[in-house]
């Protein structure tokens, strides 16, 4: 649970600095974190992903990881949406420079169409990563070893 809260706070910081959005229960379907910082009603519409349920963890471990619970990587997860690929890229670059983040795996599932202006993403893809947070808070809570999942997703899908 603590890892989930730390990951959410980290993602909020990234979204604020890189023009990121979060999924929302509203007509717009996503809300800018910058806007939400100034409007409580917007913050309440954001749909934060829940911690993966124990039943789903067990199911995945048995089916995919042959009983090895240490391979569970996404109990705490978050997604940031970007209107522009340039903002997604700058967010990823910020993660790479973050001293309190250990990046364990990156799956670049972005597909760009070079014939479109700005090399726009043409199909549903994301930049999917697993990471550990090595902040003072993570160490104080004893969760610095937990692996989180973060998806950077373009809105152009």
Backbone as CSV, one residue per row, in Angstrom:
resi,resn,N_x,N_y,N_z,CA_x,CA_y,CA_z,C_x,C_y,C_z
1,UNK,0.822,-1.195,0.000,0.000,0.000,0.000,0.870,1.264,0.000
2,UNK,1.933,1.270,0.808,2.793,2.451,0.861,3.486,2.699,-0.474
3,UNK,3.911,1.624,-1.128,4.569,1.772,-2.423,3.626,2.449,-3.403
4,UNK,2.369,2.068,-3.369,1.363,2.626,-4.263,1.253,4.142,-4.073
5,UNK,1.240,4.580,-2.829,1.124,6.012,-2.546,2.379,6.767,-2.979
6,UNK,3.537,6.183,-2.757,4.789,6.819,-3.186,4.868,6.904,-4.710
7,UNK,4.443,5.842,-5.387,4.435,5.851,-6.849,3.474,6.924,-7.364
8,UNK,2.316,7.024,-6.771,1.348,8.032,-7.206,1.934,9.441,-7.050
9,UNK,2.561,9.704,-5.925,3.165,11.019,-5.701,4.271,11.295,-6.727
10,UNK,5.083,10.284,-7.020,6.144,10.425,-8.020,5.539,10.733,-9.394
11,UNK,4.467,10.030,-9.752,3.813,10.251,-11.041,3.169,11.628,-11.112
12,UNK,2.635,12.100,-10.021,2.058,13.449,-9.993,3.136,14.492,-10.262
13,UNK,4.295,14.304,-9.669,5.417,15.224,-9.901,5.830,15.198,-11.373
14,UNK,5.934,13.999,-11.932,6.294,13.875,-13.346,5.245,14.521,-14.244
15,UNK,3.984,14.272,-13.955,2.900,14.818,-14.776,2.883,16.340,-14.712
16,UNK,3.116,16.902,-13.546,3.125,18.356,-13.409,4.251,18.971,-14.242
17,UNK,5.426,18.379,-14.162,6.599,18.931,-14.849,6.588,18.691,-16.360
18,UNK,5.822,17.699,-16.824,5.889,17.307,-18.236,4.537,17.330,-18.946
19,UNK,3.605,18.129,-18.440,2.295,18.298,-19.074,1.519,16.992,-19.190
20,UNK,1.576,16.194,-18.135,0.904,14.906,-18.141,-0.536,14.973,-17.655
21,UNK,-1.295,13.952,-18.038,-2.702,13.817,-17.694,-2.914,12.457,-17.026
22,UNK,-4.012,12.348,-16.284,-4.398,11.073,-15.687,-5.801,10.709,-16.171
23,UNK,-6.086,9.410,-16.249,-7.431,8.984,-16.660,-8.478,9.564,-15.705
24,UNK,-9.648,9.871,-16.250,-10.663,10.505,-15.420,-12.060,10.002,-15.740
25,UNK,-12.900,10.108,-14.742,-14.309,9.768,-14.891,-15.066,11.049,-15.233
26,UNK,-14.916,11.476,-16.460,-15.607,12.674,-16.924,-15.649,12.652,-18.442
27,UNK,-16.347,13.604,-18.985,-16.517,13.665,-20.433,-15.185,13.754,-21.166
28,UNK,-14.233,14.470,-20.598,-12.934,14.650,-21.250,-12.088,13.385,-21.238
29,UNK,-12.363,12.437,-20.380,-11.704,11.147,-20.171,-10.282,11.220,-19.643
30,UNK,-9.732,12.441,-19.527,-8.436,12.608,-18.878,-8.335,14.040,-18.360
31,UNK,-7.557,14.193,-17.286,-7.434,15.498,-16.634,-5.960,15.836,-16.471
32,UNK,-5.622,17.064,-16.830,-4.266,17.567,-16.640,-3.970,17.660,-15.147
33,UNK,-2.812,17.138,-14.735,-2.476,17.218,-13.323,-2.258,18.670,-12.904
34,UNK,-1.729,19.488,-13.785,-1.563,20.921,-13.469,-2.905,21.559,-13.145
35,UNK,-3.921,21.248,-13.936,-5.259,21.787,-13.664,-5.816,21.227,-12.364
36,UNK,-5.601,19.951,-12.136,-6.139,19.301,-10.940,-5.507,19.851,-9.658
37,UNK,-4.272,20.308,-9.749,-3.612,20.880,-8.566,-4.339,22.122,-8.064
38,UNK,-5.031,22.799,-8.962,-5.730,24.037,-8.609,-7.242,23.866,-8.472
39,UNK,-7.733,22.660,-8.655,-9.177,22.444,-8.653,-9.501,21.094,-8.012
40,UNK,-9.995,21.139,-6.787,-10.304,19.922,-6.037,-11.315,19.049,-6.763
41,UNK,-12.289,19.659,-7.429,-13.304,18.853,-8.120,-12.674,18.027,-9.246
42,UNK,-11.657,18.566,-9.905,-10.954,17.796,-10.936,-10.167,16.647,-10.318
43,UNK,-9.502,16.900,-9.201,-8.723,15.837,-8.530,-9.610,14.655,-8.164
44,UNK,-10.842,14.937,-7.769,-11.747,13.861,-7.360,-12.253,13.041,-8.538
45,UNK,-12.083,13.535,-9.758,-12.525,12.797,-10.945,-11.445,11.878,-11.511
46,UNK,-10.228,12.042,-11.043,-9.138,11.201,-11.541,-9.351,9.768,-11.076
47,UNK,-9.132,8.839,-11.995,-9.270,7.409,-11.684,-7.861,6.864,-11.445
48,UNK,-7.530,6.657,-10.191,-6.225,6.091,-9.853,-6.320,4.580,-9.900
49,UNK,-5.343,3.924,-10.496,-5.423,2.453,-10.556,-5.305,1.867,-9.150
50,UNK,-6.099,0.867,-8.861,-6.023,0.246,-7.533,-4.786,-0.638,-7.417
51,UNK,-4.434,-0.935,-6.195,-3.393,-1.932,-5.953,-3.941,-3.257,-6.475
52,UNK,-3.082,-4.020,-7.131,-3.526,-5.309,-7.679,-4.035,-6.183,-6.530
53,UNK,-5.170,-6.807,-6.723,-5.785,-7.613,-5.666,-4.950,-8.865,-5.389
54,UNK,-4.998,-9.353,-4.145,-4.247,-10.570,-3.808,-4.636,-11.753,-4.710
55,UNK,-5.922,-11.876,-5.015,-6.368,-12.969,-5.875,-5.751,-12.892,-7.262
56,UNK,-5.673,-11.683,-7.812,-5.074,-11.501,-9.142,-3.576,-11.757,-9.100
57,UNK,-2.920,-11.374,-7.996,-1.482,-11.638,-7.857,-1.231,-13.143,-7.855
58,UNK,-1.993,-13.875,-7.058,-1.826,-15.330,-6.973,-2.095,-15.963,-8.336
59,UNK,-3.158,-15.540,-9.001,-3.496,-16.080,-10.322,-2.339,-15.876,-11.310
60,UNK,-1.783,-14.669,-11.329,-0.699,-14.367,-12.261,0.563,-15.151,-11.913
61,UNK,0.867,-15.254,-10.633,2.065,-15.989,-10.204,1.964,-17.455,-10.592
62,UNK,0.803,-18.054,-10.382,0.639,-19.472,-10.706,0.636,-19.716,-12.212
63,UNK,-0.039,-18.848,-12.955,-0.175,-19.052,-14.387,1.083,-18.632,-15.165
64,UNK,1.676,-17.525,-14.783,2.760,-16.956,-15.582,4.147,-17.209,-14.996
65,UNK,4.246,-17.159,-13.668,5.569,-17.216,-13.034,5.849,-18.542,-12.335
66,UNK,5.052,-19.554,-12.576,5.261,-20.916,-12.046,5.486,-20.915,-10.531
67,UNK,4.688,-20.105,-9.827,4.733,-20.089,-8.367,5.787,-19.185,-7.751
68,UNK,6.536,-18.462,-8.555,7.605,-17.595,-8.043,7.071,-16.180,-7.788
69,UNK,6.693,-15.917,-6.543,6.116,-14.621,-6.183,7.107,-13.474,-6.352
70,UNK,8.393,-13.749,-6.316,9.394,-12.679,-6.437,9.359,-12.028,-7.824
71,UNK,8.700,-12.662,-8.787,8.640,-12.103,-10.145,7.464,-11.148,-10.338
72,UNK,6.662,-10.955,-9.301,5.523,-10.042,-9.384,6.033,-8.610,-9.435
73,UNK,5.681,-7.907,-10.515,6.279,-6.594,-10.760,5.294,-5.436,-10.745
74,UNK,4.037,-5.674,-10.658,3.112,-4.580,-10.900,1.963,-4.507,-9.901
75,UNK,2.253,-4.761,-8.646,1.213,-4.616,-7.629,0.847,-3.143,-7.503
76,UNK,1.862,-2.283,-7.508,1.658,-0.826,-7.542,1.912,-0.368,-8.972
77,UNK,0.938,0.343,-9.536,1.084,0.755,-10.931,0.420,2.108,-11.160
78,UNK,0.861,2.765,-12.216,0.296,4.066,-12.560,0.483,4.317,-14.051
79,UNK,-0.339,5.209,-14.593,-0.265,5.561,-16.004,-0.364,7.076,-16.123
80,UNK,0.520,7.643,-16.944,0.454,9.068,-17.269,0.203,9.170,-18.766
81,UNK,-0.740,10.018,-19.146,-1.110,10.200,-20.544,-0.544,11.531,-21.024
82,UNK,-0.098,11.555,-22.270,0.481,12.774,-22.836,-0.195,13.112,-24.153
83,UNK,-0.484,14.379,-24.353,-1.053,14.831,-25.629,0.005,14.856,-26.716
84,UNK,1.244,15.115,-26.332,2.313,15.267,-27.319,3.449,14.297,-27.020
85,UNK,3.969,13.697,-28.064,5.078,12.757,-27.923,6.284,13.452,-27.291
86,UNK,6.489,14.726,-27.594,7.615,15.466,-27.008,7.512,15.514,-25.483
87,UNK,6.300,15.663,-24.948,6.123,15.670,-23.489,6.380,14.287,-22.907
88,UNK,5.923,13.250,-23.590,6.187,11.876,-23.152,7.693,11.626,-23.117
89,UNK,8.378,12.058,-24.153,9.827,11.873,-24.239,10.543,12.624,-23.124
90,UNK,10.136,13.859,-22.870,10.802,14.626,-21.802,10.533,14.000,-20.438
91,UNK,9.369,13.402,-20.259,9.073,12.708,-19.002,9.992,11.504,-18.822
92,UNK,10.148,10.724,-19.888,11.033,9.564,-19.812,12.474,10.001,-19.521
93,UNK,12.917,11.060,-20.169,14.264,11.581,-19.911,14.414,12.025,-18.458
94,UNK,13.358,12.609,-17.888,13.389,13.018,-16.482,13.516,11.800,-15.564
95,UNK,12.825,10.722,-15.909,12.924,9.491,-15.118,14.347,8.950,-15.158
96,UNK,14.952,8.968,-16.347,16.326,8.476,-16.487,17.309,9.272,-15.632
97,UNK,17.032,10.548,-15.424,17.933,11.418,-14.653,17.615,11.423,-13.156
98,UNK,16.505,10.822,-12.787,16.059,10.854,-11.393,16.979,9.977,-10.525
99,UNK,17.693,10.580,-9.561,18.648,9.805,-8.765,18.006,8.795,-7.817
100,UNK,16.740,8.986,-7.474,16.073,8.093,-6.525,15.224,7.021,-7.203
101,UNK,15.484,6.815,-8.494,14.729,5.801,-9.243,15.702,4.794,-9.838
102,UNK,15.420,3.529,-9.617,16.175,2.451,-10.242,15.291,1.865,-11.343
103,UNK,15.666,2.111,-12.561,14.909,1.616,-13.707,15.362,0.193,-13.994
104,UNK,14.435,-0.760,-13.893,14.776,-2.175,-14.026,14.503,-2.734,-15.418
105,UNK,13.429,-2.236,-16.049,13.054,-2.757,-17.366,12.250,-1.702,-18.092
106,UNK,12.502,-1.590,-19.378,11.734,-0.675,-20.227,11.280,-1.449,-21.455
107,UNK,10.004,-1.374,-21.746,9.457,-1.941,-22.979,8.936,-0.778,-23.800
108,UNK,9.611,-0.493,-24.892,9.182,0.586,-25.766,8.226,0.002,-26.797
109,UNK,6.941,0.199,-26.554,5.926,-0.327,-27.464,5.296,0.795,-28.283
110,UNK,6.021,1.912,-28.403,5.539,3.019,-29.220,5.815,2.720,-30.679
111,UNK,4.878,3.034,-31.528,5.050,2.844,-32.969,4.759,4.176,-33.638
112,UNK,5.765,4.724,-34.279,5.627,6.036,-34.898,5.457,5.901,-36.406
113,UNK,4.618,6.752,-36.951,4.453,6.841,-38.393,5.225,8.062,-38.851
114,UNK,6.351,7.838,-39.494,7.223,8.946,-39.886,6.633,9.791,-40.996
115,UNK,5.551,9.335,-41.628,4.910,10.129,-42.673,3.974,11.191,-42.104
116,UNK,3.616,11.051,-40.814,2.727,12.021,-40.190,3.551,13.138,-39.560
117,UNK,2.988,14.354,-39.465,3.736,15.464,-38.853,4.113,15.129,-37.413
118,UNK,5.354,15.361,-37.065,5.799,15.119,-35.695,5.978,13.662,-35.357
119,UNK,5.917,12.759,-36.328,6.075,11.330,-36.055,5.059,10.843,-35.057
120,UNK,3.784,11.087,-35.316,2.730,10.760,-34.368,2.575,9.258,-34.176
121,UNK,2.119,8.875,-32.993,1.839,7.477,-32.691,0.545,7.103,-33.401
122,UNK,0.536,5.961,-34.066,-0.616,5.611,-34.890,-1.466,4.479,-34.322
123,UNK,-0.961,3.707,-33.398,-1.745,2.632,-32.804,-1.521,2.655,-31.298
124,UNK,-2.368,1.949,-30.536,-2.233,1.984,-29.080,-0.899,1.374,-28.668
125,UNK,-0.110,2.178,-28.127,1.211,1.761,-27.661,1.542,2.560,-26.413
126,UNK,2.562,2.104,-25.707,3.030,2.855,-24.549,4.505,2.589,-24.306
127,UNK,5.038,3.361,-23.429,6.389,3.139,-22.922,6.173,2.589,-21.530
128,UNK,6.456,1.327,-21.380,6.115,0.565,-20.184,7.406,0.291,-19.415
129,UNK,7.419,0.571,-18.122,8.651,0.348,-17.358,8.371,-0.183,-15.963
130,UNK,9.352,-0.875,-15.452,9.345,-1.328,-14.065,10.469,-0.603,-13.359
131,UNK,10.177,-0.126,-12.153,11.162,0.663,-11.423,11.021,0.470,-9.927
132,UNK,12.070,0.859,-9.227,12.063,0.910,-7.766,12.296,2.349,-7.353
133,UNK,11.597,2.757,-6.297,11.787,4.091,-5.748,12.710,3.993,-4.542
134,UNK,13.791,4.747,-4.587,14.772,4.746,-3.496,14.796,6.102,-2.796
135,UNK,13.616,6.557,-2.412,13.514,7.823,-1.699,13.675,7.592,-0.206
136,UNK,13.866,8.674,0.532,13.947,8.553,1.996,12.656,7.958,2.551
137,UNK,11.519,8.366,1.985,10.238,7.823,2.433,10.149,6.320,2.190
138,UNK,10.612,5.869,1.033,10.562,4.441,0.724,11.395,3.643,1.729
139,UNK,12.580,4.152,2.057,13.421,3.461,3.044,12.780,3.501,4.425
140,UNK,12.194,4.643,4.794,11.555,4.757,6.108,10.388,3.783,6.241
141,UNK,9.695,3.523,5.137,8.542,2.611,5.149,8.945,1.168,4.865
142,UNK,10.204,0.956,4.500,10.672,-0.394,4.208,10.199,-0.940,2.874
143,UNK,9.891,-0.061,1.903,9.367,-0.521,0.621,10.310,-0.208,-0.547
144,UNK,11.564,0.093,-0.249,12.513,0.455,-1.303,12.791,-0.706,-2.263
145,UNK,12.487,-1.915,-1.879,12.715,-3.059,-2.758,11.534,-3.402,-3.646
146,UNK,10.393,-2.762,-3.414,9.197,-3.079,-4.191,9.338,-2.570,-5.621
147,UNK,8.889,-3.373,-6.559,8.955,-3.008,-7.978,7.593,-2.494,-8.415
148,UNK,7.605,-1.332,-9.050,6.375,-0.677,-9.516,6.322,-0.712,-11.038
149,UNK,5.129,-0.506,-11.546,4.937,-0.421,-12.998,4.464,0.989,-13.339
150,UNK,5.074,1.565,-14.366,4.670,2.885,-14.840,4.539,2.830,-16.355
151,UNK,3.416,3.342,-16.854,3.187,3.411,-18.292,3.076,4.873,-18.692
152,UNK,3.847,5.255,-19.702,3.729,6.565,-20.314,2.998,6.342,-21.633
153,UNK,1.824,6.955,-21.767,0.927,6.637,-22.874,0.599,7.890,-23.683
154,UNK,0.769,7.837,-24.993,0.340,8.971,-25.820,-1.178,8.986,-25.971
155,UNK,-1.749,10.168,-26.009,-3.194,10.303,-26.152,-3.651,10.106,-27.590
156,UNK,-2.757,10.096,-28.524,-3.121,10.049,-29.934,-3.526,8.656,-30.390
157,UNK,-4.063,7.863,-29.499,-4.426,6.500,-29.851,-5.924,6.325,-29.784
